[in-house]
Amino acid sequence: MKQSWVIELGGKFAGAAVTDNDKFRFVAVDPRLDHLDGSVWPTLEELRRALRASCVGADSLPKKPVCS
């Protein structure tokens, strides 16, 4: 049975993490994070870290309200 976790950045819903065997697959709901949609991570913390990093100084994310 799959499990999911809400992923928020800066208090905004960014997507969900869904179990994929023993890893976590990211499902983006914010189009500015589409480049990470479907990516697979070994831990929830690594997924969250990658999302935060993608928001820092990223010119490809105009108007970054979803990022803290």
MODELLER restraints for C-alpha pairs under 7 A, 6 or more apart:
rsr = mdl.restraints
at = mdl.atoms
rsr.add(forms.Gaussian(group=physical.xy_distance, feature=features.Distance(at['CA:2:A'], at['CA:18:A']), mean=6.72, stdev=0.5))
rsr.add(forms.Gaussian(group=physical.xy_distance, feature=features.Distance(at['CA:2:A'], at['CA:19:A']), mean=5.53, stdev=0.5))
rsr.add(forms.Gaussian(group=physical.xy_distance, feature=features.Distance(at['CA:3:A'], at['CA:18:A']), mean=5.73, stdev=0.5))
rsr.add(forms.Gaussian(group=physical.xy_distance, feature=features.Distance(at['CA:3:A'], at['CA:19:A']), mean=5.53, stdev=0.5))
rsr.add(forms.Gaussian(group=physical.xy_distance, feature=features.Distance(at['CA:4:A'], at['CA:16:A']), mean=6.43, stdev=0.5))
rsr.add(forms.Gaussian(group=physical.xy_distance, feature=features.Distance(at['CA:4:A'], at['CA:17:A']), mean=5.38, stdev=0.5))
rsr.add(forms.Gaussian(group=physical.xy_distance, feature=features.Distance(at['CA:4:A'], at['CA:18:A']), mean=4.34, stdev=0.5))
rsr.add(forms.Gaussian(group=physical.xy_distance, feature=features.Distance(at['CA:4:A'], at['CA:19:A']), mean=6.40, stdev=0.5))
rsr.add(forms.Gaussian(group=physical.xy_distance, feature=features.Distance(at['CA:5:A'], at['CA:16:A']), mean=5.46, stdev=0.5))
rsr.add(forms.Gaussian(group=physical.xy_distance, feature=features.Distance(at['CA:5:A'], at['CA:17:A']), mean=5.11, stdev=0.5))
rsr.add(forms.Gaussian(group=physical.xy_distance, feature=features.Distance(at['CA:5:A'], at['CA:18:A']), mean=6.60, stdev=0.5))
rsr.add(forms.Gaussian(group=physical.xy_distance, feature=features.Distance(at['CA:6:A'], at['CA:15:A']), mean=6.29, stdev=0.5))
rsr.add(forms.Gaussian(group=physical.xy_distance, feature=features.Distance(at['CA:6:A'], at['CA:16:A']), mean=4.65, stdev=0.5))
rsr.add(forms.Gaussian(group=physical.xy_distance, feature=features.Distance(at['CA:6:A'], at['CA:17:A']), mean=6.56, stdev=0.5))
rsr.add(forms.Gaussian(group=physical.xy_distance, feature=features.Distance(at['CA:7:A'], at['CA:13:A']), mean=6.19, stdev=0.5))
rsr.add(forms.Gaussian(group=physical.xy_distance, feature=features.Distance(at['CA:7:A'], at['CA:14:A']), mean=5.69, stdev=0.5))
rsr.add(forms.Gaussian(group=physical.xy_distance, feature=features.Distance(at['CA:7:A'], at['CA:15:A']), mean=5.26, stdev=0.5))
rsr.add(forms.Gaussian(group=physical.xy_distance, feature=features.Distance(at['CA:7:A'], at['CA:16:A']), mean=5.16, stdev=0.5))
rsr.add(forms.Gaussian(group=physical.xy_distance, feature=features.Distance(at['CA:7:A'], at['CA:17:A']), mean=6.72, stdev=0.5))
rsr.add(forms.Gaussian(group=physical.xy_distance, feature=features.Distance(at['CA:8:A'], at['CA:14:A']), mean=5.13, stdev=0.5))
rsr.add(forms.Gaussian(group=physical.xy_distance, feature=features.Distance(at['CA:9:A'], at['CA:66:A']), mean=5.60, stdev=0.5))
rsr.add(forms.Gaussian(group=physical.xy_distance, feature=features.Distance(at['CA:9:A'], at['CA:67:A']), mean=5.23, stdev=0.5))
rsr.add(forms.Gaussian(group=physical.xy_distance, feature=features.Distance(at['CA:9:A'], at['CA:68:A']), mean=6.03, stdev=0.5))
rsr.add(forms.Gaussian(group=physical.xy_distance, feature=features.Distance(at['CA:10:A'], at['CA:66:A']), mean=5.78, stdev=0.5))
rsr.add(forms.Gaussian(group=physical.xy_distance, feature=features.Distance(at['CA:10:A'], at['CA:67:A']), mean=5.21, stdev=0.5))
rsr.add(forms.Gaussian(group=physical.xy_distance, feature=features.Distance(at['CA:10:A'], at['CA:68:A']), mean=4.18, stdev=0.5))
rsr.add(forms.Gaussian(group=physical.xy_distance, feature=features.Distance(at['CA:12:A'], at['CA:66:A']), mean=5.46, stdev=0.5))
rsr.add(forms.Gaussian(group=physical.xy_distance, feature=features.Distance(at['CA:14:A'], at['CA:28:A']), mean=6.15, stdev=0.5))
rsr.add(forms.Gaussian(group=physical.xy_distance, feature=features.Distance(at['CA:14:A'], at['CA:29:A']), mean=5.76, stdev=0.5))
rsr.add(forms.Gaussian(group=physical.xy_distance, feature=features.Distance(at['CA:14:A'], at['CA:30:A']), mean=5.56, stdev=0.5))
rsr.add(forms.Gaussian(group=physical.xy_distance, feature=features.Distance(at['CA:14:A'], at['CA:66:A']), mean=6.75, stdev=0.5))
rsr.add(forms.Gaussian(group=physical.xy_distance, feature=features.Distance(at['CA:15:A'], at['CA:26:A']), mean=6.97, stdev=0.5))
rsr.add(forms.Gaussian(group=physical.xy_distance, feature=features.Distance(at['CA:15:A'], at['CA:27:A']), mean=5.41, stdev=0.5))
rsr.add(forms.Gaussian(group=physical.xy_distance, feature=features.Distance(at['CA:15:A'], at['CA:28:A']), mean=4.33, stdev=0.5))
rsr.add(forms.Gaussian(group=physical.xy_distance, feature=features.Distance(at['CA:15:A'], at['CA:29:A']), mean=4.86, stdev=0.5))
rsr.add(forms.Gaussian(group=physical.xy_distance, feature=features.Distance(at['CA:15:A'], at['CA:30:A']), mean=6.93, stdev=0.5))
rsr.add(forms.Gaussian(group=physical.xy_distance, feature=features.Distance(at['CA:16:A'], at['CA:26:A']), mean=5.80, stdev=0.5))
rsr.add(forms.Gaussian(group=physical.xy_distance, feature=features.Distance(at['CA:16:A'], at['CA:27:A']), mean=5.18, stdev=0.5))
rsr.add(forms.Gaussian(group=physical.xy_distance, feature=features.Distance(at['CA:16:A'], at['CA:28:A']), mean=6.64, stdev=0.5))
rsr.add(forms.Gaussian(group=physical.xy_distance, feature=features.Distance(at['CA:17:A'], at['CA:24:A']), mean=5.72, stdev=0.5))
rsr.add(forms.Gaussian(group=physical.xy_distance, feature=features.Distance(at['CA:17:A'], at['CA:25:A']), mean=5.42, stdev=0.5))
rsr.add(forms.Gaussian(group=physical.xy_distance, feature=features.Distance(at['CA:17:A'], at['CA:26:A']), mean=4.64, stdev=0.5))
rsr.add(forms.Gaussian(group=physical.xy_distance, feature=features.Distance(at['CA:17:A'], at['CA:27:A']), mean=6.26, stdev=0.5))
rsr.add(forms.Gaussian(group=physical.xy_distance, feature=features.Distance(at['CA:18:A'], at['CA:24:A']), mean=5.42, stdev=0.5))
rsr.add(forms.Gaussian(group=physical.xy_distance, feature=features.Distance(at['CA:18:A'], at['CA:25:A']), mean=5.16, stdev=0.5))
rsr.add(forms.Gaussian(group=physical.xy_distance, feature=features.Distance(at['CA:18:A'], at['CA:26:A']), mean=6.49, stdev=0.5))
rsr.add(forms.Gaussian(group=physical.xy_distance, feature=features.Distance(at['CA:19:A'], at['CA:25:A']), mean=6.25, stdev=0.5))
rsr.add(forms.Gaussian(group=physical.xy_distance, feature=features.Distance(at['CA:23:A'], at['CA:40:A']), mean=6.57, stdev=0.5))
rsr.add(forms.Gaussian(group=physical.xy_distance, feature=features.Distance(at['CA:23:A'], at['CA:41:A']), mean=5.72, stdev=0.5))
rsr.add(forms.Gaussian(group=physical.xy_distance, feature=features.Distance(at['CA:23:A'], at['CA:42:A']), mean=4.76, stdev=0.5))
rsr.add(forms.Gaussian(group=physical.xy_distance, feature=features.Distance(at['CA:23:A'], at['CA:43:A']), mean=6.46, stdev=0.5))
rsr.add(forms.Gaussian(group=physical.xy_distance, feature=features.Distance(at['CA:24:A'], at['CA:40:A']), mean=5.46, stdev=0.5))
rsr.add(forms.Gaussian(group=physical.xy_distance, feature=features.Distance(at['CA:24:A'], at['CA:41:A']), mean=5.15, stdev=0.5))
rsr.add(forms.Gaussian(group=physical.xy_distance, feature=features.Distance(at['CA:24:A'], at['CA:42:A']), mean=6.27, stdev=0.5))
rsr.add(forms.Gaussian(group=physical.xy_distance, feature=features.Distance(at['CA:24:A'], at['CA:43:A']), mean=6.48, stdev=0.5))
rsr.add(forms.Gaussian(group=physical.xy_distance, feature=features.Distance(at['CA:24:A'], at['CA:44:A']), mean=6.65, stdev=0.5))
rsr.add(forms.Gaussian(group=physical.xy_distance, feature=features.Distance(at['CA:25:A'], at['CA:38:A']), mean=5.80, stdev=0.5))
rsr.add(forms.Gaussian(group=physical.xy_distance, feature=features.Distance(at['CA:25:A'], at['CA:39:A']), mean=5.61, stdev=0.5))
rsr.add(forms.Gaussian(group=physical.xy_distance, feature=features.Distance(at['CA:25:A'], at['CA:40:A']), mean=4.36, stdev=0.5))
rsr.add(forms.Gaussian(group=physical.xy_distance, feature=features.Distance(at['CA:25:A'], at['CA:41:A']), mean=6.39, stdev=0.5))
rsr.add(forms.Gaussian(group=physical.xy_distance, feature=features.Distance(at['CA:26:A'], at['CA:37:A']), mean=5.66, stdev=0.5))
rsr.add(forms.Gaussian(group=physical.xy_distance, feature=features.Distance(at['CA:26:A'], at['CA:38:A']), mean=5.26, stdev=0.5))
rsr.add(forms.Gaussian(group=physical.xy_distance, feature=features.Distance(at['CA:26:A'], at['CA:39:A']), mean=5.55, stdev=0.5))
rsr.add(forms.Gaussian(group=physical.xy_distance, feature=features.Distance(at['CA:26:A'], at['CA:40:A']), mean=6.43, stdev=0.5))
rsr.add(forms.Gaussian(group=physical.xy_distance, feature=features.Distance(at['CA:27:A'], at['CA:37:A']), mean=5.09, stdev=0.5))
rsr.add(forms.Gaussian(group=physical.xy_distance, feature=features.Distance(at['CA:27:A'], at['CA:38:A']), mean=5.72, stdev=0.5))
rsr.add(forms.Gaussian(group=physical.xy_distance, feature=features.Distance(at['CA:28:A'], at['CA:34:A']), mean=5.97, stdev=0.5))
rsr.add(forms.Gaussian(group=physical.xy_distance, feature=features.Distance(at['CA:28:A'], at['CA:37:A']), mean=4.96, stdev=0.5))
rsr.add(forms.Gaussian(group=physical.xy_distance, feature=features.Distance(at['CA:32:A'], at['CA:61:A']), mean=5.53, stdev=0.5))
rsr.add(forms.Gaussian(group=physical.xy_distance, feature=features.Distance(at['CA:41:A'], at['CA:47:A']), mean=5.74, stdev=0.5))
rsr.add(forms.Gaussian(group=physical.xy_distance, feature=features.Distance(at['CA:52:A'], at['CA:67:A']), mean=6.81, stdev=0.5))
rsr.add(forms.Gaussian(group=physical.xy_distance, feature=features.Distance(at['CA:55:A'], at['CA:61:A']), mean=6.88, stdev=0.5))
rsr.add(forms.Gaussian(group=physical.xy_distance, feature=features.Distance(at['CA:55:A'], at['CA:67:A']), mean=5.66, stdev=0.5))
